[in-house]
Amino acid sequence: SYDVHFGTSNPPPLLGNVAGNSTLVSATLNAGTTYYWSVTAKNSTGATPSSVWSFTTAAPIGPAPPTLAY
């Protein structure tokens, strides 16, 4: 099985546990935010954590510039 850690803090909190071909779904991502994630593989002989990885979502797109009428 695998413990999946995901969040905006480092180290990331536990999101959930998956086994086999299970799927784990997280909440919607926010624009301009850095997220951290890691996976810990677990079996009967112990657990092996991965490194912590990160990614940053794109900054929000602002409103369109005003149109000038003549």
URHUBEL-V952652 format. One record per helix or strand of 3 or more residues. SS is the DSSP state (helix for helix, strand for strand). FROM is the first residue (numbers start at 1). TO is the last residue. Records with the same first field share a line. If there is no record, write none. Layout:
SS=FROM-TO + FROM-TO
//
This chain:
strand=2-7 + 14-18 + 34-43 + 46-49 + 53-56
//
